[in-house]
């Protein structure tokens, strides 16, 4: 469900700037919306699209001028809003592709289009890259004026382009048709080629202040304990969407295993607990997801140790482990953390080579236990 602009969390200046541009008919034809994961980039892109296409074209008067809005109930708004659950729409498109003949499947790219004038282009599974075929589909239709809306919009939901796809997009960005807008979403502007960046206006979404995010979590997730809310607010790094959708139970399970691995690596001694944990990390897709989640939690713990080593404890994310992390930080030095990060990269490399995960994790802990 897409709520109104007034319900968008944070980044008021950036949001109002886009609304003023739409109201004045000056929205750039090529636009990059950059911000951390969970900051609302995709939601904002759909809101702007609805404001462009809304049949009623409502306006809100403000001290900074007229702001575009959308009704949310006209046919254009409701059809665009059907793309809000991007994960579900992509899953539907993937399922439809799987039912095709092998010959057709190879040439079919994943696209989401719930409105004929709005094309949403996600990274194509399984490589999760924007591919040439997707850009060619955009090019084939973008120069035709839309029949059911005043504008057409294409939204790239990630900046992970194949080289050929990125180069193919350049020509459209140089000379976009007057009726069309192309929006690229990126966690970091640097993910995109300089030639693409130079052809686009950029809107950067910043992080919500910690106190504001904690208050939001308290209002929206009252079932969480205060300690959990404080933890999630820091782990979300200012991204409201990431915070509200955070799976606390799953993270705590992954972090518990990561702490066993970390203690075994720091405290050279009995590794019985380590072996009990690592033997549960099996092969297969489920095992890969579990291992990735644990390694991400471990990376966060290493970052916290580095922050403690650097004398900035106020930036530690896993605040509920304060005493334990302090103890571990006093037992190691910067070089140990540097070597641990390299070891972690080695585990990721082993995963890509399909090495036995439990063995790779055991090896990591054992190798770090001998470093001081």
C-alpha positions as CSV (number, residue, x, y, z in Angstrom):
1,X,0.0,0.0,0.0
2,X,1.3,3.5,-0.9
3,X,0.4,6.2,1.6
4,X,0.5,9.9,1.0
5,X,3.7,12.0,0.8
6,X,3.0,13.3,4.3
7,X,3.5,9.8,5.6
8,X,6.9,9.4,4.1
9,X,9.5,9.2,6.9
10,X,12.3,11.7,6.9
11,X,14.1,13.6,4.1
12,X,11.4,16.3,4.0
13,X,13.6,18.7,2.0
14,X,14.3,16.2,-0.7
15,X,10.7,14.9,-0.9
16,X,9.3,18.5,-1.2
17,X,11.9,19.3,-3.8
18,X,10.6,16.5,-6.0
19,X,7.0,17.5,-5.3
20,X,7.7,21.1,-6.3
21,X,9.4,19.9,-9.5
22,X,6.4,17.7,-10.4
23,X,3.9,20.5,-9.7
24,X,5.9,23.0,-11.9
25,X,6.4,20.5,-14.7
26,X,10.2,20.5,-14.2
27,X,10.9,17.0,-13.0
28,X,14.2,15.9,-14.6
29,X,13.8,13.3,-17.3
30,X,16.7,11.3,-15.9
31,X,16.9,11.0,-12.1
32,X,19.0,9.0,-9.6
33,X,17.5,8.5,-6.2
34,X,20.3,7.4,-3.9
35,X,20.2,6.3,-0.3
36,X,20.8,3.3,2.1
37,X,18.8,0.1,1.8
38,X,15.5,0.6,3.5
39,X,15.5,4.4,3.2
40,X,12.4,4.3,1.0
41,X,13.9,4.9,-2.5
42,X,11.4,2.6,-4.3
43,X,8.4,3.9,-2.3
44,X,9.4,7.5,-3.1
45,X,9.9,6.6,-6.8
46,X,6.3,5.2,-6.9
47,X,4.9,8.2,-5.1
48,X,6.5,10.5,-7.6
49,X,5.2,8.3,-10.4
50,X,1.7,8.5,-9.0
51,X,1.9,12.3,-8.7
52,X,2.9,12.5,-12.4
53,X,0.1,10.2,-13.6
54,X,-2.7,11.0,-11.1
55,X,-5.9,11.8,-13.0
56,X,-6.9,14.4,-10.4
57,X,-3.5,16.1,-10.0
58,X,-4.1,17.5,-6.5
59,X,-1.8,20.3,-5.2
60,X,-0.9,21.3,-1.7
61,X,0.0,24.9,-0.9
62,X,3.1,25.3,1.3
63,X,5.5,28.1,2.3
64,X,7.9,26.8,-0.4
65,X,5.2,26.8,-3.1
66,X,2.8,24.3,-4.6
67,X,3.5,20.7,-3.9
68,X,2.3,17.8,-6.2
69,X,0.3,15.1,-4.6
70,X,-1.8,12.1,-5.7
71,X,-5.3,10.9,-4.9
72,X,-4.5,7.3,-4.5
73,X,-7.9,6.2,-5.8
74,X,-8.0,6.9,-9.5
75,X,-7.3,4.2,-12.0
76,X,-3.8,5.4,-12.7
77,X,-2.9,5.6,-9.0
78,X,-4.3,2.2,-8.1
79,X,-2.6,0.5,-11.0
80,X,0.8,2.0,-10.1
81,X,0.3,1.1,-6.5
82,X,0.0,-2.6,-7.5
83,X,3.8,-2.5,-8.0
84,X,4.4,-1.6,-4.4
85,X,5.0,-5.2,-3.3
86,X,8.0,-5.5,-5.6
87,X,9.1,-8.9,-4.2
88,X,5.8,-10.5,-4.9
89,X,5.6,-9.0,-8.4
90,X,9.1,-10.2,-9.2
91,X,8.2,-13.7,-7.9
92,X,5.2,-13.8,-10.2
93,X,7.3,-12.8,-13.2
94,X,9.9,-15.5,-12.3
95,X,7.2,-18.1,-11.9
96,X,5.7,-17.2,-15.3
97,X,9.2,-17.5,-16.9
98,X,9.8,-20.9,-15.4
99,X,6.6,-22.2,-17.1
100,X,7.9,-21.2,-20.6
101,X,9.7,-23.5,-23.0
102,X,13.5,-23.5,-22.6
103,X,14.0,-21.7,-25.9
104,X,11.7,-18.8,-24.8
105,X,12.9,-18.8,-21.2
106,X,16.5,-17.9,-22.2
107,X,15.3,-14.8,-24.1
108,X,12.8,-13.6,-21.5
109,X,13.8,-11.0,-18.9
110,X,12.1,-10.1,-15.7
111,X,10.0,-6.9,-15.8
112,X,7.1,-5.6,-13.7
113,X,4.4,-3.6,-15.4
114,X,1.1,-3.1,-13.6
115,X,0.4,0.1,-15.6
116,X,1.1,0.3,-19.3
117,X,2.9,3.6,-18.9
118,X,5.1,2.5,-15.9
119,X,7.9,-0.1,-16.4
120,X,9.7,-1.3,-13.3
121,X,13.0,-3.0,-14.0
122,X,14.5,-5.1,-11.2
123,X,17.8,-7.0,-11.4
124,X,17.2,-10.2,-13.4
125,X,17.5,-13.4,-11.4
126,X,19.5,-15.5,-10.7
127,X,22.5,-13.3,-11.3
128,X,20.6,-10.2,-10.0
129,X,22.0,-7.9,-12.7
130,X,20.1,-5.5,-14.9
131,X,20.6,-7.1,-18.4
132,X,20.7,-5.9,-21.9
133,X,17.4,-7.5,-22.8
134,X,15.7,-5.4,-20.1
135,X,17.1,-2.2,-21.3
136,X,16.2,-3.1,-24.9
137,X,12.6,-3.6,-23.8
138,X,12.7,-0.1,-22.3
139,X,14.1,1.4,-25.5
140,X,11.6,-0.3,-27.7
141,X,8.7,1.3,-25.9
142,X,9.9,4.6,-24.4
143,X,9.6,6.7,-27.6
144,X,5.9,5.9,-28.0
145,X,3.7,8.4,-26.3
146,X,1.6,6.7,-23.6
147,X,-2.1,6.3,-24.4
148,X,-3.5,6.0,-20.8
149,X,-1.4,8.6,-19.0
150,X,0.2,12.0,-19.6
151,X,3.7,10.6,-18.9
152,X,5.6,7.4,-18.9
153,X,8.1,6.3,-16.2
154,X,10.8,3.6,-16.1
155,X,12.2,2.7,-12.6
156,X,15.4,0.7,-12.3
157,X,15.3,-0.7,-8.8
158,X,19.0,-1.3,-8.5
159,X,22.3,0.0,-9.9
160,X,23.8,-3.4,-10.7
161,X,24.0,-3.2,-14.4
162,X,25.8,-5.5,-16.8
163,X,28.3,-3.4,-18.8
164,X,26.4,-3.9,-22.1
165,X,23.1,-2.8,-20.4
166,X,24.6,0.3,-18.9
167,X,26.1,1.3,-22.2
168,X,22.8,0.7,-24.0
169,X,21.0,3.0,-21.6
170,X,23.3,5.9,-22.2
171,X,21.7,6.9,-25.5
172,X,18.3,7.2,-23.9
173,X,19.6,9.2,-21.0
174,X,21.2,11.6,-23.5
175,X,18.0,12.2,-25.5
176,X,15.0,11.1,-23.4
177,X,11.6,11.7,-25.0
178,X,9.7,14.7,-23.6
179,X,7.0,12.5,-22.1
180,X,9.3,10.1,-20.3
181,X,11.1,9.9,-17.1
182,X,13.8,7.4,-16.1
183,X,14.5,6.8,-12.4
184,X,17.5,4.9,-11.2
185,X,17.7,3.7,-7.6
186,X,21.1,3.2,-6.0
187,X,22.5,2.7,-2.5
188,X,25.6,4.6,-3.6
189,X,25.8,6.9,-6.6
190,X,29.3,5.5,-7.2
191,X,27.7,2.2,-8.2
192,X,26.7,3.7,-11.5
193,X,29.1,4.5,-14.4
194,X,30.3,8.2,-14.5
195,X,28.8,8.5,-17.9
196,X,25.4,7.6,-16.5
197,X,25.8,9.9,-13.4
198,X,26.7,12.8,-15.6
199,X,23.4,12.6,-17.5
200,X,21.2,12.4,-14.4
201,X,20.0,14.7,-11.6
202,X,20.7,13.2,-8.2
203,X,18.5,13.1,-5.1
204,X,20.2,11.8,-2.0
205,X,18.1,10.4,0.9
206,X,19.8,10.6,4.3
207,X,19.5,8.6,7.4
208,X,16.9,9.3,10.1
209,X,18.4,10.6,13.4
210,X,18.7,7.8,15.9
211,X,16.3,9.3,18.4
212,X,13.6,9.8,15.7
213,X,14.1,6.3,14.5
214,X,13.8,4.8,18.0
215,X,10.6,6.8,18.5
216,X,9.2,5.5,15.2
217,X,10.0,1.9,16.2
218,X,8.3,2.3,19.6
219,X,5.2,3.5,17.8
220,X,5.1,1.0,15.1
221,X,6.6,-2.1,16.8
222,X,5.3,-1.9,20.4
223,X,5.8,-5.7,20.8
224,X,9.5,-5.2,20.9
225,X,11.3,-4.7,24.2
226,X,13.1,-1.4,24.8
227,X,16.5,-3.2,24.5
228,X,15.4,-4.7,21.1
229,X,14.2,-1.3,19.8
230,X,17.5,0.3,20.7
231,X,19.4,-2.5,19.0
232,X,17.3,-2.4,15.8
233,X,17.5,1.4,15.6
234,X,21.3,1.2,15.4
235,X,21.4,-1.8,13.1
236,X,19.1,-0.1,10.7
237,X,21.5,2.8,10.3
238,X,18.8,5.4,9.9
239,X,16.7,3.5,7.4
240,X,13.1,3.4,8.5
241,X,12.0,0.7,6.2
242,X,14.8,-1.6,7.2
243,X,14.0,-0.9,10.9
244,X,10.3,-1.6,10.7
245,X,10.8,-4.8,8.7
246,X,13.7,-6.1,10.8
247,X,13.5,-9.8,11.8
248,X,14.8,-9.6,15.4
249,X,14.4,-13.3,16.1
250,X,16.4,-14.3,13.0
251,X,19.1,-11.8,13.7
252,X,19.5,-12.8,17.3
253,X,19.9,-16.4,16.3
254,X,22.6,-15.5,13.7
255,X,24.4,-13.2,16.2
256,X,24.4,-15.9,18.9
257,X,26.2,-18.2,16.5
258,X,28.5,-15.4,15.4
259,X,29.4,-14.7,19.0
260,X,30.4,-18.4,19.6
261,X,32.7,-18.1,16.5
262,X,34.1,-14.8,17.7
263,X,34.8,-16.1,21.3
264,X,36.5,-19.2,19.9
265,X,38.7,-17.0,17.6
266,X,39.7,-14.6,20.5
267,X,39.9,-17.1,23.4
268,X,42.2,-19.8,22.2
269,X,40.9,-22.9,24.1
270,X,38.2,-25.5,24.1
271,X,36.2,-25.4,20.8
272,X,33.4,-27.8,21.7
273,X,30.7,-25.1,21.5
274,X,32.2,-23.9,18.2
275,X,32.0,-27.4,16.6
276,X,28.4,-27.8,17.9
277,X,27.4,-24.6,16.1
278,X,29.3,-25.0,12.8
279,X,28.1,-28.5,12.2
280,X,24.6,-27.1,11.8
281,X,25.7,-25.1,8.7
282,X,24.8,-27.5,5.9
283,X,24.9,-27.4,2.1
284,X,22.0,-26.2,0.0
285,X,20.1,-22.9,-0.5
286,X,18.8,-22.9,3.1
287,X,22.3,-23.5,4.5
288,X,23.7,-20.7,2.3
289,X,21.1,-18.2,3.6
290,X,21.8,-19.2,7.2
291,X,25.6,-18.9,6.7
292,X,25.3,-15.6,5.0
293,X,23.1,-14.2,7.8
294,X,25.6,-15.4,10.4
295,X,28.6,-13.9,8.5
296,X,26.8,-10.6,8.2
297,X,26.2,-10.6,12.0
298,X,29.9,-11.5,12.5
299,X,31.0,-8.6,10.2
300,X,28.9,-6.3,12.3
301,X,30.5,-7.5,15.5
302,X,34.0,-7.0,14.1
303,X,33.0,-3.5,13.1
304,X,31.8,-2.9,16.7
305,X,35.2,-4.2,18.0
306,X,37.0,-1.8,15.7
307,X,34.9,1.1,16.9
308,X,35.7,0.3,20.5
309,X,39.4,0.0,19.6
310,X,39.1,3.4,17.9
311,X,37.6,5.1,21.0
312,X,34.1,5.7,19.6
313,X,31.9,3.4,21.7
314,X,28.8,5.6,21.0
315,X,28.7,4.3,17.5
316,X,28.6,0.6,18.5
317,X,25.5,-1.1,17.0
318,X,25.2,-4.2,19.2
319,X,24.7,-2.1,22.3
320,X,23.2,-4.9,24.3
321,X,26.5,-6.8,24.2
322,X,28.4,-3.9,25.6
323,X,30.3,-5.6,28.4
324,X,31.2,-8.7,26.3
325,X,32.4,-6.6,23.4
326,X,34.5,-4.5,25.7
327,X,36.2,-7.6,27.1
328,X,36.9,-8.9,23.6
329,X,38.2,-5.6,22.4
330,X,40.7,-5.4,25.2
331,X,42.0,-8.9,24.3
332,X,42.9,-8.0,20.7
333,X,44.4,-5.2,18.6
334,X,43.8,-3.5,15.3
335,X,46.0,-6.0,13.4
336,X,43.8,-8.9,14.8
337,X,40.7,-7.3,13.5
338,X,42.3,-6.6,10.1
339,X,43.3,-10.3,9.8
340,X,39.8,-11.3,10.9
341,X,38.2,-9.3,8.1
342,X,40.6,-11.0,5.6
343,X,39.6,-14.4,7.1
344,X,36.0,-13.5,6.7
345,X,36.5,-12.7,3.0
346,X,38.1,-16.1,2.8
347,X,35.0,-17.8,4.1
348,X,32.9,-15.9,1.5
349,X,35.3,-17.1,-1.2
350,X,35.0,-20.7,0.0
351,X,31.2,-20.4,-0.1
352,X,31.4,-19.4,-3.7
353,X,33.6,-22.4,-4.4
354,X,31.1,-24.7,-2.6
355,X,33.6,-25.6,0.1
356,X,32.1,-27.4,3.2
357,X,30.7,-24.5,5.2
358,X,31.3,-26.0,8.7
359,X,34.9,-26.7,7.8
360,X,35.4,-23.2,6.5
361,X,34.0,-21.7,9.7
362,X,36.1,-24.0,11.9
363,X,39.2,-23.1,9.9
364,X,38.5,-19.4,10.3
365,X,38.1,-19.6,14.1
366,X,41.2,-21.8,14.5
367,X,43.4,-19.6,12.3
368,X,42.4,-16.5,14.3
369,X,42.9,-18.2,17.6
370,X,46.6,-18.3,16.9
371,X,46.9,-14.6,16.1
372,X,47.9,-12.0,18.7
